[in-house]
Amino acid sequence: MKHKISNLSELQLSALREIVNIGVGNAVTSLSKMIETGVKIEVPDFKVELIEDVPEVLGGAANVVSGVIMHVNGDIEGYIIMMLPEEAAQTICEIITHEENTDILTPLNQSLIEEVGHILAGSYVSSLSDFLGLNIKISTPMQTFDMLGAIIDQILIEMSQKVEHALLFDTLFIIQDNRTDGFFLTMFDPDSMDTIIERIEKMI
């Protein structure tokens, strides 16, 4: 790896934040159409974390979350994972289905969470692709309900441990005056991070 992601300048981080915010803005339109009501999404924080520190930053490895995992391929390789606390996933499902005390593990609700994750990840990837001139695709989403540490370990096995840092951004959903938190985790292999950083340097 040529570039140390932990040494990104504030200007480089700002460029990444802008890409994320534009992607989130595009996702709002798609989500609003999907659930037929107004949606607002904010990204209050964006940071680079050592992969071993991520579970603790997000509440602990034993924290059970609803996760949506998508593989990224093309000019860059890696994974995007949307994680929602159980309460947040339930709130989103109840708003969409208009049902109270819904079970987030039913096939319907798992599909709904998958679609929310896929829309957000797709918008983020499109923003990366457009701004950095990269050809990037994402896989169909895979929904999981497990301990946060187990989900991350699964991705690291898939990537043969070839990742040191993760890009982490908090996600705040505001739907019908309901505020619910989630987070997005992106893990790219070293060569892919080099590609992203080099394209950002050209852009700025």
C-alpha positions as CSV (number, residue, x, y, z in Angstrom):
1,M,0.0,0.0,0.0
2,K,1.5,3.3,-1.1
3,H,-0.7,5.6,1.0
4,K,-1.4,5.5,4.7
5,I,-5.1,6.1,5.0
6,S,-4.6,7.0,8.7
7,N,-2.5,10.0,7.4
8,L,-5.1,11.5,5.1
9,S,-5.1,15.2,5.1
10,E,-8.1,17.2,6.2
11,L,-8.6,18.2,2.6
12,Q,-8.7,14.6,1.5
13,L,-11.1,13.7,4.3
14,S,-13.3,16.6,3.3
15,A,-13.4,15.3,-0.3
16,L,-14.5,11.9,1.0
17,R,-17.1,13.5,3.2
18,E,-18.5,15.4,0.3
19,I,-18.7,12.2,-1.8
20,V,-20.6,10.5,1.0
21,N,-23.0,13.4,1.5
22,I,-23.8,13.6,-2.2
23,G,-24.4,9.9,-2.2
24,V,-26.7,10.1,0.8
25,G,-28.6,13.0,-0.8
26,N,-29.3,10.8,-3.9
27,A,-30.4,8.0,-1.6
28,V,-33.0,10.2,0.1
29,T,-35.0,10.6,-3.2
30,S,-35.0,6.8,-3.8
31,L,-36.0,6.0,-0.2
32,S,-38.7,8.6,-0.2
33,K,-40.3,6.9,-3.2
34,M,-39.9,3.5,-1.7
35,I,-41.7,4.3,1.6
36,E,-43.9,7.0,0.1
37,T,-43.1,9.6,2.8
38,G,-40.5,12.2,3.4
39,V,-37.0,11.0,4.5
40,K,-34.0,12.9,5.7
41,I,-30.6,11.3,6.2
42,E,-27.7,13.0,8.0
43,V,-24.1,12.0,8.3
44,P,-23.1,13.7,11.6
45,D,-19.7,12.0,11.7
46,F,-17.1,10.5,9.4
47,K,-13.9,8.9,10.5
48,V,-11.1,6.5,9.7
49,E,-10.7,3.7,12.3
50,L,-8.3,0.8,12.8
51,I,-10.3,-2.3,11.9
52,E,-9.6,-3.8,15.3
53,D,-11.1,-0.7,17.0
54,V,-14.3,-0.7,15.0
55,P,-16.4,-3.0,17.2
56,E,-15.6,-1.0,20.4
57,V,-16.3,2.3,18.6
58,L,-19.7,1.0,17.5
59,G,-20.7,-0.2,21.0
60,G,-18.8,-3.5,21.5
61,A,-18.2,-6.7,19.6
62,A,-21.1,-8.5,21.4
63,N,-23.6,-5.8,20.3
64,V,-26.3,-7.5,18.1
65,V,-27.2,-5.6,15.0
66,S,-29.1,-6.0,11.7
67,G,-26.5,-5.9,9.0
68,V,-26.7,-5.6,5.2
69,I,-23.5,-6.7,3.5
70,M,-22.6,-5.9,-0.1
71,H,-19.4,-6.8,-2.1
72,V,-17.8,-4.0,-4.1
73,N,-15.9,-4.9,-7.3
74,G,-14.5,-3.4,-10.4
75,D,-11.8,-0.8,-10.2
76,I,-11.8,-1.2,-6.5
77,E,-12.5,-4.2,-4.2
78,G,-14.0,-4.4,-0.8
79,Y,-17.2,-4.5,1.2
80,I,-19.9,-2.0,2.3
81,I,-21.9,-2.9,5.4
82,M,-24.9,-1.0,6.8
83,M,-25.5,-1.8,10.4
84,L,-28.6,-0.9,12.4
85,P,-29.3,-1.5,16.1
86,E,-32.3,-3.8,16.5
87,E,-34.5,-0.9,17.7
88,A,-33.5,1.2,14.6
89,A,-34.3,-1.7,12.2
90,Q,-37.6,-2.3,13.9
91,T,-38.5,1.4,13.7
92,I,-37.8,1.5,10.0
93,C,-39.8,-1.6,9.3
94,E,-42.8,-0.4,11.3
95,I,-42.8,2.9,9.4
96,I,-42.7,1.2,6.0
97,T,-45.2,-1.6,6.8
98,H,-47.5,0.5,9.1
99,E,-47.4,-2.4,11.7
100,E,-46.6,-2.1,15.3
101,N,-44.3,-4.4,17.3
102,T,-43.1,-6.0,14.0
103,D,-40.7,-8.9,13.9
104,I,-37.6,-7.7,12.0
105,L,-36.6,-11.3,11.2
106,T,-39.6,-12.1,9.0
107,P,-38.7,-12.5,5.3
108,L,-40.6,-9.4,4.4
109,N,-38.8,-7.2,6.9
110,Q,-35.4,-8.7,6.1
111,S,-36.1,-7.8,2.5
112,L,-37.1,-4.3,3.4
113,I,-33.8,-3.7,5.4
114,E,-31.8,-5.2,2.5
115,E,-33.5,-2.8,0.1
116,V,-32.7,0.2,2.4
117,G,-29.1,-0.9,2.6
118,H,-28.8,-1.5,-1.1
119,I,-30.2,2.0,-2.0
120,L,-27.8,3.7,0.4
121,A,-24.8,1.7,-0.8
122,G,-25.8,2.0,-4.4
123,S,-26.0,5.8,-4.1
124,Y,-22.6,6.0,-2.3
125,V,-20.9,3.8,-4.9
126,S,-22.5,5.9,-7.8
127,S,-21.1,9.0,-6.1
128,L,-17.6,7.4,-5.8
129,S,-17.8,6.3,-9.4
130,D,-18.9,9.7,-10.7
131,F,-16.5,11.8,-8.7
132,L,-13.4,9.6,-9.0
133,G,-13.9,8.3,-12.5
134,L,-14.1,4.6,-11.4
135,N,-16.0,1.7,-12.7
136,I,-17.6,0.2,-9.5
137,K,-20.4,-2.3,-9.0
138,I,-22.0,-3.7,-5.9
139,S,-23.5,-7.2,-5.4
140,T,-27.0,-8.0,-4.3
141,P,-27.4,-7.3,-0.6
142,M,-27.2,-10.0,2.0
143,Q,-29.0,-9.4,5.3
144,T,-27.7,-10.8,8.6
145,F,-28.7,-10.5,12.2
146,D,-25.7,-11.2,14.4
147,M,-23.1,-9.8,16.8
148,L,-21.2,-6.9,15.4
149,G,-17.8,-8.5,15.9
150,A,-19.0,-11.7,14.1
151,I,-20.1,-9.7,11.1
152,I,-16.8,-7.9,10.8
153,D,-14.8,-11.1,11.3
154,Q,-16.8,-12.7,8.5
155,I,-15.9,-9.9,6.1
156,L,-12.2,-10.1,7.1
157,I,-12.2,-13.8,6.3
158,E,-13.6,-13.0,2.9
159,M,-11.0,-10.4,2.3
160,S,-8.2,-12.7,3.6
161,Q,-7.5,-10.1,6.4
162,K,-6.2,-7.6,3.8
163,V,-7.5,-4.5,5.5
164,E,-6.1,-2.3,8.2
165,H,-8.5,0.6,8.4
166,A,-12.2,1.1,7.8
167,L,-14.1,4.2,6.7
168,L,-16.9,4.7,9.1
169,F,-19.8,7.1,9.0
170,D,-22.7,7.5,11.3
171,T,-26.1,7.7,9.7
172,L,-29.1,9.4,11.2
173,F,-32.5,8.6,9.6
174,I,-35.3,11.0,10.1
175,I,-38.6,9.5,8.9
176,Q,-42.0,11.0,9.9
177,D,-40.3,12.8,12.8
178,N,-38.8,9.5,14.0
179,R,-35.0,9.8,14.5
180,T,-33.1,6.5,14.3
181,D,-29.3,5.9,14.2
182,G,-27.3,3.5,12.1
183,F,-23.8,3.4,10.6
184,F,-22.1,2.5,7.4
185,L,-18.8,0.7,7.3
186,T,-16.6,0.5,4.1
187,M,-13.6,-1.8,4.0
188,F,-11.4,-1.7,0.9
189,D,-8.3,-3.7,0.2
190,P,-4.9,-1.8,0.2
191,D,-4.7,-1.5,-3.6
192,S,-8.2,-0.1,-3.7
193,M,-7.5,2.5,-1.0
194,D,-4.4,3.6,-3.0
195,T,-6.6,4.0,-6.1
196,I,-9.2,6.1,-4.2
197,I,-6.6,8.3,-2.5
198,E,-4.7,8.9,-5.8
199,R,-8.0,9.9,-7.6
200,I,-8.9,12.2,-4.7
201,E,-5.5,13.9,-4.9
202,K,-6.1,14.5,-8.7
203,M,-9.5,15.9,-7.9
204,I,-8.3,18.4,-5.3
